[in-house]
Structures are given as structure tokens and as C-alpha cells.
Amino acid sequence: MFLVAMDVTIVSVALPGIKASFDEPASMLSWVFTAYNITFAALLLLAGKLGDRWGRKRAFVTGLLVFAGASLVAATAPSAAILIVARVVQAVGSALIYPASLALLLVEFPASRRSMAIGIWGGIAGLGGAIAPTLGALLVEWAGWRWVFLINVPFVTVAVIAGLAILRETYGDGTDDGFDPVAVPVAALAIGLLVLGVVQGQPWGWADPRIIACFVVSALLLPWFVIRSLHHPEPLLDLDLFRYRSFTVANIAQGLFVGSSFGWLVLMPSFFVDVWGWSPLAAGFGLAPSAVIAAALSPIAGRVADRIGHRELVVVGALLGALGLLWWVLTVDSRANYAVSILPGMALVGLGTTAGFATLTAAIMRDVPPRYYSMAGAARSTIFQLASAIGIAVAVAVVDSGGGGGTLVGPYRNVWILATVASFLVAVVMAMFFPRRRAASIDDPS
């Protein structure tokens, strides 16, 4: 999970080295980053359904093998085109791994310890995504960009061996039945086009006919997919999941949280480099405190959530995160003063992230029965990917607009203000709408 989450963002720091090796235009090389994210988001629902049908262990190990093979091809790619294709295949492996890993975890723990287990799972995944710029910068500086991909291979090999020996196979209910074959390409195309439009809106221009076409086709296909899922006997996404209020409300909160978090996280290295004049390596280390705090405390947060409930912990964490972002709004300026202006906010944001990524995942899955584990995990991950893409696109657009009083810090401050508001809304949504008691069954409206 660490490697899968890390590969979503780590390539961004390797792009200058990749450009130097292949001498391709930046518009093409951006697809090394974009192709992975689009493919990953588009295939998560199908991967979750396949995990339930074929077996979660089988899907997990297959995903690991695909991921490792594609990482090796990417590390040795002789051209940019082959590297982009390898990234697409790598995303296929990641899509198989992500929902299957959560489903395999959940079946091994009783409800009383499940939040703790998800806390560890989410903490490790969150650490992978947050520390990727730091680790990527180290690898690129010490060994070259190819090691950003090559480092995956030995660790995945160990995971495959251990997984075959330790994990037990589990299935979802109704594994002998088929599932809607028409919905597979429709869902993948609708989600893929939506992510493509969001990600490429800034580079291509929001009025570009290609962007407009992406949104129009997605807007037509997504409602059709929902209607078909409501009436098909074996839908790709069982919409009964959203009858669990805990699942729906926590997913809304997760979308707000992830969108705001990835928006400022992806741009923070640019702030350190462009405004404060730091090196890329120093910028990577500047992000580390938040990730380290979140990874260290997520298991503890899981145990606390098992005792006091998810709602209270997420509300407190979201408010702490909002306070940390507000600290940046009020104290950060063009003079580099990390210890006074950035570090206190980074610590508060780290505490907020502790209660965000992992505890929100546990809240989403709290009332989901075992037969839906892979599908629910895939739906959660799809919403996660869409929210992160939208959050990054909005943040980049805000910074590129150059607003904020004409200062270098101003555009970044606007991003932090938006993130502060989003974090506060997470607390409001969870406090007002997340149910205290567990749903007894799918017919229980609470």
C-alpha cells in the first residue's frame, strides 16, 4: 500500500530527469504522471468487483505481479512512449491491489478492532503519498530517475512471497453470478474522461473542445451508469451501499478532506522552491513532519476511534487541520522562516491528517457487510481519486491565476484559505450527519 500510494505522486519530482533523458516536449512527458492517475481511477470499480468474484487474495497477488513487472519496464524504458505504456500497466496493477488489500484486512479483524487495523493501513498509505516527494527527490539526486520505479521491484517481490504464504482467500457473495458487462467500459470511460478533463483543464485550457467533450460525455455516461446500476441484477456498483448513511456521509467528508489536502500538498514543494528559493531536496524534507506525524499516530487514532467513535475523532482532526492551515494564512510570507511559520502549521495538519485519511476510511467501512468489502473499498478509492484530481486542478488554477495582492505568496495563501474552509466543512458534515450507532442491516436507514 505504501508503494501504490507513493507512485501516485512520486513521478512529479522525476519529470525533469525523464525530460533530460528523452528530450521530449513537456506536454508528452506530463502523461507519465497523468496516464497513471486516469487509469487507476477508471479501473477501481471493476477491480473491486473482480476481487469479490475471483478472490481477494488472487486479485491482490496478481496486482502485485503486474505492478512489479510494469515498474521494471518503466525503470528500463528506452523511450518516453514505452514509459507511458508501462505507467498505464502499473496503474492496472495498483487498481487490483488497492480494494483487495482493504478487503483482505477487514475480514481478519472483529468490529471492535477494525478501526485500529484500518488506522495502520491508512497511515501507511497516507505516509506513502505524503513522503513521495521527499523520497523521490532523494532517489533522483543519488541514483537517477529510473530508481523511482526500480525500487518497487524488490519490495513487491517480498510482498508476493509473504502474501502467498500468509493471506487466506476470501470472496464476496454471489461469486458464481456474472456482472454487468456493459457497465464495465461505460464506468471506466465516464470516470476516465472526468479525471482527464479535470487534470488537463489547465494545460489544455478550460475552453478547449477536448476538455468540453470530456465533461459532456462524462455527464451523459455517469447518470446512465447510475440508472443501469439501479436496475441490473448484478451491477458493477451496488448502489444499496449508499443506503448506509455512514458510508455516504463519510465519503462526502472524505471528498472534501482529500480535495483540500492534495491541493496544498502537491503545490507546497513549488512554494518552497519558487518563493523561498529552496532546493527540491530541501523542499521534500520540508513536507516530512506532517507525513511522519500522521503515520506514527494513525494506529493510535484507530484505537481511539474504536472506543469513542469515528465522528468525534474526525471532527477534532478536521478542526486541527483547519487551524494549521489558518496558521499558514496568517504567518507565512516571502521570507523563509520555516520553524515559526510553517512547522507549527505542519504539526497541526499532521494531527488532522491522522484523523482524516485513516479514520475516515474506517468510518466509510464501519457498517459495510463483508460481502461488499471489495466493492465498497473500490467506490471509496474512486471517490478519493476524483477528489484528489479535482483538488489539485483547483489549486493549480488558483496559483496560476496569480491573484492574492500581486505577491508571490498570495496565490498560495488563497489555496490555504480554500483548504481551511474545506477542512472546516469536513467537521460540519461529520458532526451534523454521521450516525452515532451502527446500522443493523442494509434496510436500516441510519
Secondary structure, DSSP 4 states (H G I P E B T S, - for coil): -HHHHHHHHGGGGTHHHHHHHH---HHHHHHHHHHHHHHHHHHHHHHHHHHHHH-HHHHHHHHHHHHHHHHHHHHT-SSHHHHHHHHHHHHHHHHHHHHHHHHHHHTTS-HHHHHHHHHHHHHHHHHHHHHHHHHHHHHHHHH-TTHHHHTHHHHHHHHHHHHHHH------TTTTS---TTHHHHHHHHHHHHHHHHHHHHHH-TT-HHHHHHHHHHHHHHHHHHHHHHH-SS-SS-GGGGGSHHHHHHHHHHHHHHHHHHHHHHHHHHIIIIIT---HHHHHHHTHHHHHHHHHHHHHHHHHHHHH-HHHHHHHHHHHHHHHHHHHHHH--SS--IIIIIHHHHHHHHHHHIIIIIHHHHHHHTT--GGGHHHHHHHHHHHHHHHHHHHHHHHHHHHHHT-STTSSSHHHHHHHHHHHHHHHHHHHHHHHHS-SSPPSSTT---
